[in-house]
Amino acid sequence: MKKIPILCCILLQFACSNPQKLIQDPARTKVYFGHTGGFTNVETKYMLLDNGTLFRMSPGGNTKTGKLSRNAVNQILEKIQAIGFESMVVNDPGNLTYFIRLEKPGIVHEVKWSDASERRDLKELYDTLTDTLNP
């Protein structure tokens, strides 16, 4: 009779994914976004996984900050594709530099821009990403 609780514990252990394994999995699509510079010159960085899990990245460790629906993630990935993100060549840092980095199998691409940039498409994508932080 004690086999059932043990079996449940084993199944629960396998059902719960280790966040660090998810973050390090090279087969997953990841969207990093944030900013650096300004008065404090501190980097603020977030990561959205293709399964909708949202993390705040920091040197002290990564913290899960939320979970988006599959539909919301698909809309973001479609927007990335629609603006031609993967072929953009933008490296325009400033006092306050914003960045978006896309990592997926076979592709790692990052863009950086400042408030002075005329890249409205990047600003709109960035706003869409930061809106996910405030459910």
C-alpha positions, -999 to +999 in steps of 0.1 A: +000+000+000+029+024+005+039+020-032+012+044-043+025+075-024+061+067-035+049+064-071+031+097-068+062+114-055+083+100-083+058+112-109+056+147-094+094+149-094+095+142-131+066+165-138+082+195-122+109+209-145+140+223-131+141+260-142+179+260-147+176+230-171+149+249-190+171+280-193+202+260-204+183+238-229+197+247-264+166+233-281+144+260-265+137+293-281+146+322-257+140+359-260+161+381-237+153+417-233+162+446-210+184+476-207+217+487-193+234+520-185+217+551-172+226+567-139+233+534-121+248+515-151+230+484-138+217+458-163+181+448-160+175+416-180+146+393-185+141+360-205+110+346-220+111+309-228+090+294-256+069+276-231+058+310-217+079+310-185+093+345-178+125+350-157+143+379-143+180+373-148+205+385-123+241+376-112+227+363-079+203+339-096+174+337-119+139+343-106+107+331-122+084+362-125+055+348-145+039+326-171+024+337-204-002+318-223+008+299-254-012+324-275+007+354-260+041+337-267+031+329-303+020+365-308+055+377-296+073+352-318+052+362-348+059+399-342+097+391-341+094+373-374+071+400-389+096+428-383+125+408-398+143+407-364+168+380-374+182+400-403+184+434-385+218+449-380+213+474-352+241+482-327+234+518-316+241+519-278+237+551-258+236+563-222+206+540-217+209+510-240+180+487-247+185+452-261+166+422-274+184+389-280+168+359-297+183+324-292+169+294-309+184+263-325+209+275-351+204+312-344+216+337-319+209+373-328+210+405-307+202+441-314+210+472-292+196+507-295+192+539-274+164+564-269+179+584-298+173+556-322+146+559-349+138+522-348+101+523-340+097+486-348+122+477-321+106+501-296+072+485-302+086+450-298+104+460-266+072+476-253+053+443-260+079+424-241+080+447-211+042+447-210+044+409-201+061+420-168+028+436-156+000+411-160 
